[in-house]
Amino acid sequence: MRRFPRTPPAVAIARVIVAASAVLLASCHVGVPADPPAVPAATPPPKPRVLSVAGSPPTFAFPLRATKERSPEEPPLSLTASDGSGLRLVELAASSVLEEPLALTELRLTFDNPEDRTREGTFSITLPEGAAVARFAMKIAGAWQEGEFVEQKIAREAYEDFLHRRQDPALLEQAAGNQFSARVFPIPPRGRKELVITYAEELRPGRGFVLPLRGLPEIGRLSVTVSREGDPKPIVVVSEDHHVPKDDVRVEAAPSSAGRALRNGTLVVARVDPVTTPEPDPLGPTLILADTSASRALGHEATVATVARIARAIVEAAGPRAPLSVACFDQEVVAIFDGEAGAFGAGELGAMRAREALGASDLGRALAFAEEKARDRGLRRVVLVGDGVVTAGATDPSALRAAAARLGAAGVERVDAIVDGGIRDEGALRSLVTAGLARGGVVVDASADDATLARRLGQATRSGVPVVVEDATWSWPDRLDGLQAGDQPLVYAHVREGAPLRVSIGGVRQAFTEAPAARPLLERAVARAKIASLVASEAGEAGRDDVRRQVVAISTRYRVQSPYTSLLVLETDRDYDRFGIARGAAPELLGVEHGRVALLRRAAPPRAAAVA
């Protein structure tokens, strides 16, 4: 008998929604065994409202998105009281600056407490994949108190100490994948809690810039400004009252920027174009592993549809008689189908819906199942469908990567991942698909259309491609894995002052056009890359402590998020002094002013007497 942990109310509600959706959609799935499975039908989305636009930028409208590609999601941010009720978001002011391939976003948030009592709550935010927090501040006694990047152990000690006092801290930490959360106190009776959070990100080729809003309840006042660094006018201005976002704010990608580099002195970030000619690697005998844990409750129907799309791609690439196995996993693994791909249809999709999304996610167990199934059935490909967030069993990335590598002994030649959901861990999935099998795999967003999905799964990859930056004292990465034609990864470097940028990818030198860039955003992007290079270099326990010290030093110096630091907000300077957290030499804050990236001066901290 399956046993599941106690289900939170929000998940229970999500299950009801999913179950209701399954009943409504069941009649739409009529399968013919010899034909490819049908993707669940999509209801045409309503025409979006055009938002009012201030100034001269062109009219902005939230774009049409195909319903079948967009599963329901948790809101990208919230402040939830301890009794489970959500506080009303009365104002969201977003300011973003694009300096391709980098971007900086500052969110100013105001929440209302409608009750006659002081409350505490949990602030949660889901950032775009790969984004990193640069600032977190909370208004206390009428003044902004800035969070400081502090080594996790010290931050948690201070947090636990203050839990037993009238003064309560805020501790912003990475919760799961790209989600961050912080406890917020006090929220005054009939009062407001104001927060600021700033994050930096890398813009992906072809995806453009995305400001996540979809899933939020009605916002009392929404204002959004998106600018390009150096342009006198913003490219997007949104201003609306009592707005319920139906989609995200999106800015289409600029024309390909491969061969373009941002530079300031010795600091460089360059977009490279390593593979120009696509090579086929068609799908064949395949195992599909679908994550049906509780975190996928709201996106369960989308998971079912994605499995159907993959099965259809297999039939189109290898014919209806190609061997196919399908299994669902949470804290256990259950086989759904073993047979010929052409026989996979409505009955199996219905079984997936009936299973629902429950329990924890044990990816290690799913990979062990894949090893056994591949050996028994001669399967050569594995495709994971899910969010990459692991909550049970083996959670250490190196252990999961080793489990993926062991699939090679069972005959698996390639692992790919289709990622869906707002909360996700694409980094963990990339580690799995490039674990060292005969051929590297890819991570594809589930929102990709059918043609793109089939192309990415059916195109060969290149791995172990060396990267050499001439006249560089440091560069990252030093090799590229899982590359396909059209991929344009970023290379970061410290290049000798005055030396031209010369980068060789796989022995082939690439030409670049260097563009001058403001230092603040570029400097912190290079610091993030240094942290990534250090974390990747960890080799056993011997060097881990030294790596941790170096990462903490970079994180606190440049105010850059890392796996070993947290953002701690205390009420006064005296509170920081108690835990030996020096603030005198703390760097200026990265923010947005008048549509440009700026270093902001710190406001005077609250006086202890005023707080008391």
N, C-alpha and C positions, 0 to 999 in steps of 0.2 A: 504494500500500500504506500502511495506517495504521501510524504509529510511535508507540509510547507510551513514556513514561519508565519506568525501572525501578520495579517495583511493590514497596512495603513488604510484609512478611509479613502484617501485619494486614489490609491491603487484599486480598491474595491469599486469605486465609481467608474474608473477606467475600464475595469473588466465588464461592467454592465454595458458600457458604451460599445466595447468590442463585440460582446455577445449579441447586442441588438444589431450591430452592423453586419455580423455574420448571418443572422436570420434574413435580413433584407437582401444581402448579396448572394445568398445561396442559390436562389433561382436563376441567377445570371450565369452560372457555371454549368454548362452542359458539355461534357467531354466526349469525344470520339476516340477510342483507344489508339487508333493508328495515326491520329493527327497530333500536331503540336498542341500543348496546353494553351488555353486562352487566358490572356491577362484580364483580371477583373475589370468590368466596364467602369468608365469614369463618368460622373455627372458633370456636364459642362459648367465651369465656374461662372458665377455672375460677373457682369462687367464691373470693374472696380470704380470706386468714386475717384474723381480727380481732386486732389487736395489743393487748397488755396496756396498760392506761391507768392512770396514777397519779393519785390525787386524785379530784376531783369532776367533771372534764369528761366529756361524753358519750363513749361508746365510739367509738373511731376505727378505721375500716377503710379500706385502700386501695381506691379506687372501681373499679367495673367499667368497663373501656374497651373499645369494640368493636375486635376484632383488626384489621379492615380499615382502621381509622383510626389505628392505632399501628404504625408501622414499627419494625424493630429499630434501635437507636441505640447509638452509642458511649457509654460511661459519662460522666456529667456532670463527673466529676473523677477524677484518677489521679496517681500518682507512679510514673514509669517509669524504671528504671535504664538506664544507657548501653548495656547489652547487650540491651535490649528487653524484659526481664522486668519485670512489675509488682510493686511492693512491696505487701504485704498491708495493707489498711486495717483496723487493729485497733479504732479508735474514731472515730466521727463524732458530734459533739455540735452540734446546730443550735438556735439561739435566734432567733426572729423576732418582731418587733413590728409590728403593723399600725396605722397612723394614716391611714385612708383619706382621700385616694387615694395615700398614700405607705406604704412598708414598708422595714424595715431587717432584714437577716439577718446573723448572725454564725456562722461555721462554725469549729469547733475540730477539727482533724484529727490523727490519730496513725497513722504508718506504721511497720511493722516491717521491719528488715533481717535476714533469717535467716542471712546468710552471715558468715564469719569475716574479712571484709575491708571496708575503708572503700569506700563506693560514692558515685557521684554520680548524680543523676537529674533528670528534667524533670517538674515539677508542671504539670498542665494542668487548667483548669476552664472549663466552659461555663455561662455565666450566663443567667438569663432575659433575653429580648430587652428591651433598653432599660435594663438594670441597669448600675450603675457601681460600680467598686471604690472603697471608702473606706479600707480598711486591709489591709495584708499584713505579717505578722510571722513570724519564724522563731526558734525557741529555739536559742540558741548558748551553750555553756558554762553551761547551767542557767538562763539568763536570756533573757527575750524581747528581741529586737532588732527595732525597728520599721523598716519600709520608709518611705522619704521620697519624696514626689513631687518629681521632678527633671526639668528639661528634657531631652528625649530625647537630644540631642547629648552633653550632659555625662554623663548616665547611661550611655550606651554607651561613652564614653571611659573612665569609671571601671571599667566591667565588663570591657572588653578589657584594661585594665591589670592587673586582679586575676586574670585568667585565667592569667597567667604567674607567679603567686605561690602560695605554699602556702595562703594565705587566699583563699577563693573567694566572690564575691558572689552575690546572687540578684537577678535583674532581671525584674520582672513586666511584661509588655507585651501589648498586644492582638495576637493572632495572626491570626485571620480571623473577621469578623463579631462574634459575641458570645463568642468563645473567647479565653482568656488563658493564657499559659504563663510559667513561670519555671524557670531552672536552679537546682537545690538541691544544696548541698555544704557540709560533709561529712555523709554518712549513716553513723554509726559502726557498726563490726562488732557483730553481735548486739545492736544498739541500736535506738533509735527516733528518728524525726524528727517533731517537732511543729510544726504550722503553724496560723496563724489568718488567715482572710480574711473581711472584712466588706464587704457591698455593699448599696446602696440602690436602690430601683426605684419606678416608678410602677405602680399597680394599674390594670388595664384594666376598664372596665365589662363585666359579664357573664362575665368570665373568673375573677375572684377571685384568690386568692393560690396560687402553686405553688412548692413546694420540690422542685427536680429531684433524683430519686434513681434513677429507672428506668435500668437498664443497669449499675448497680454490682454487683460481685461480692459475695460474702458479707462482711458487716461484723461484726467481732467484737463490738462494742457500739454500738448505735444509740440515740440519745436525741434527741428533737425536742420543742421547746416553742414553741407559737405563741400570742401574746397580743395583745389589743387595748389600745392605749395608754389608760391610765386605768382599765381593768377590774381588779378585785382578783384574779381567777382566770384562768388561761390557758384558751383555747378548744380547744386540742389539746395533749395530752401523749402521747408515744410513748416506750416504753422496751422494748427487746428485745435479746437476745443472739443472735449467729450468725444474723443476718437477711439474706436475699437480697431486695432490693426488686424487686417486680414492677410497681410504678407509683410515681408521685410522690405526695407529700403535698399535698393540695388542700384549700383552705378556700373554700367557696362565696362568691360575691360578695354583699356586703350589698345591700339594696334600693337602687335608683337614687339616686345622690348628686348628680345634677345640681341646681344651685342651691345647693350647699353649698360653703363656702369655709373653708379653714384660715387663721388669721391670728395673727401675733405682732408687735405694733407696726406697722411699715410693711411687713412682709413678708406676701405673700398668695399662695396658690395656690387657684384656683377651677375647678370642673368646670362647663363650659357645655354647653348643648344647642341647637346652632345650627339644625338642620333637624328639623322635626316631621312634615312631610307627605311620604311617599315618592312619587317619580315614576318611571314606567317608562322603561327604556332596554334593550329586549329584545336578546338575542344574535341575531346574524345570520351573514353570511359571516365566517368566523373562521380565523385561523392559531393553532395550539397549538404552542408551543416548549417542549420538555421537556429539562431538564438531565440528561444521562446521563454526567456526568464522574465521576471516581473518588470524589469526596466524597459522591456519592449511592449508593455501592455497597450499603450496608446498607439503604437506603430505596428501592432500584430498583423492587421490586415495588409499593411504595406509589405511586411516580411513575406506573407503568403504570396502576394502578387510578384515580388521579386524572385522567389523560387520558381514560379511559373515562367517568368521571363528567361531565366537561366536555362530551364529545361527546354524551352523553345529554341534558344540559341544553340543548344547541343544538337537537337534534331536537325536544325538547318545546316550545322557544320559537319556533323558526322553521320546523319541519317537516323531514321526512327528506330533502328535496331541497336544503336549504341548503348552499351551498358550504363545504367544510371542507378545510383542509390541516393536516397534522401532521408535525413534524420533530423530530429529536433533535439535541442539540448538546453537544459537549465542546470539543476544540480544532478540530473541524471540524463541519459541519452536514450531516446526511443526511436527505433527505425520506423519510417513511414512508408518507404517504397524500396523494393529491389526488383529490377527487371530491365526491360528495354525502354529507352527514353520516350519512344512514341506511345507507350502505354500509360504514361504518367498523365493524369488528367483530373477531372472534377472530383472524383472520389477521394483521391489523395489530398487535394487542396482542402476538401471538406474536413478530412481527418486532422489536418494541421489547425484549421479554425477551431474545431471541437476541443483540441488540446488546450487552447488558450495560452496566455502568457503568465506564468506563475513561477515562484521560487527564485533561487539564486543562479548565477551564471558560472559554471565550472568549465572553463575552456580547456583546462588540462585533461579532464576526463573526456571531453569531446575529441581531442586530438588522439588520445589513446584508442578510442573507438575507431577513429579514422584509420589508424595504423592497422588494426585488426581487419577492418572491412576491406581496405585496399588490398591486403595480402590475400584475403579469401576470394575476392571477385576480380582481381587484376585491374583495379582502378588506377589511373595515371594522373588524374587531376583532383584537387580538392578545392571547393569554393565555400568560403565562410560568408554567412549573411548575418549581420548584427551590428552592434555598436562598439565592440571591442572592450567594453568595461567588464572586468572580471571581479566577481564578488564571492567566490567560493573556490575551494581546492587550492591548487598552486596559483599564486598571484605574482610571484617574482618574475620579472620579464625574462631574465636569463633562463629560468627553468622552462618557461613556455616556449622560448626560442629553441631550446634543446629538444623539447617534445616535437616541435614542428620539423626539426632537422632529422629526427628519427624516422619520419615518414619515408625518407629515401630508401631505407632498408626494406620497406614493404612495397617498393615499386612506384611510389608517388614521385612524380617528376616536377610538379609545380603546385603551389598553393596561391590562391587569389582571395581577395576579400571585397565584399560589397558592403559598404558602411551606410547605416541609416540612423536617424534619430538626432535630436538636438544635443543631448549629452553623448559624447563619443570619445574614443581614444584611438585616433588614427595612427599615432606614433607606435602604439603597441601592435597594431595590425601590420604596419610597415615592417616592424621587426620580424614578424612571423613570415611574411611573404618573401622576405629576403634572407631566410635562415640558413641558406647554403644547400638547397636541393639542386638537382641537375640544371633547372632553369628557374630564374627568379620570377615572382609574380607581381601583381599590381593591386593597389587599393583604389576602388572605383566608388564614387558617390552613387547611392541608389536613385538619385534624382536624374541621372543621365538617361537620355532616351535609348530606345532599343538598339538603334544602330551603333551608338557610342559604346553601350555595354557589350554588344557582340564583338565590336572591333577591339576593345581593350582586352577582352578575355581571349580573343583569337589572334593577338599579335605577339610576336616574340619580344623578349626583354634582353637587355645587356646588363651584366653586373661586373663588379670589380674593375670599373673603368677608372684609371688613375687621373688625378687632378694635380697639376703642377703650376704654381704661380711664381713666376720669375721675380727675383729681387724682393721676395717677401720674407719677413722675419717670422711670420705665422700666417697660416691659411686654414680654412675649413670649408667643406670636407676635403679629405685627401683622396677619396675614392667615391664613386657613385654606383648605386645598385638599383636593379629593377627599372632600368631606363627603357622607354619606348619612344618612337618617333613622335615629335611634338612636345615632349617633356622639356621644360626649361628651368632647371634647378638654379638656386642661388649659390654663389661662392663668395665667402667673406675673407678679407685679408688685411694684413698690415704690410704695405708696400713701401720700400725705401723712398724717402722724400725726393720728389722730382723725377723718379723713375717712371717710365711709361708702363701701363698695365699690359702684361703679356701673360696669357693663361693658355695652357695646353691641356686638352681633354683627350685622353687616350692617345697621346702623342701628336695630336693635331692642334696647331695653334689657332686660336680664335681672335678675331679683330673686334675691338671695342671702341665705342664713342663715349668718352668720359664727360659726365655732366657734373658741375659743381653742386654740392649739397650742403645744407645747413648741418652743423655738427651734432646738435643734441640727439635727434632721432637716429642718425647713422651711428653715433658713438655707442648708444645703448643697444642697437641691433648687433653690432660687432661684439659687445659684451655678452649678449645672449648666445651668440655663436660660440664664443669661448667657453661658456658654461656647458653647452652641448658637447663640445669636443672633449672637455674634461670628464663629463659623465660617461661618454662613450669609451674613454680610455681606461676606466676602472678595470683592474685585473686582479681579482681575488682580494682577500682581506688586507693583504700587506700594504697595498697602495691606496686603499679606500679612505683612510683617515686623512692622508695628505690631500687627496682630491677634494674631500669634503671641505677642508680648510680653505683651499684655493677658491672653490665655488662660493663659499660664504663670503669671502673677502670681495670677490667681484660683485656679488649680488648686493651687498650693503654699500659698496662704494658707488655703484652706478644706479642703484635703485632698480634692479632687474630681478624679476621672479626667478627662483631656482627650485630644484627638488628638495633643497636642504634649508630653505628659509621660509618664514611666514611674515605677514604684515600684522604688526601688533599696534593697537591704538590704546594708549593709556591717557588718563585725564590731565596730568600735569607733568612738567619736567621732573619734579621731585619723584614722581612714581617711576619714571625711567631710571633715575639715578639709583633708586633702591636696588635695581637689578643690574647695575653696571652697564647700562645701555647709553653710550655717549651720543649726544645729539649736536654738540657744538660744531663738529666737522661734517655734519650730514649734508649731502649735496642738495642743490636746488631741485625743485619739482618740475617734472616734464608735464606740460599742459598745452592747451590751445588758447590763443588770444587773437582776436580779430582775423580768424581764418588762417592762422599760421602757427607752426610749432614754436613753442616758447619755453624758456626756463623761468619758472615762477618763483618769486620770493616767498619765503614762509611767513605766514601770519604769526603775530605774537601769540604764544600759547596762553590758555586760561590761567588765571591766578588760582592758587590752591584755595584761598579763602572764598573766591567767587564760586568755585565748584562745590565746596562744602556747603 
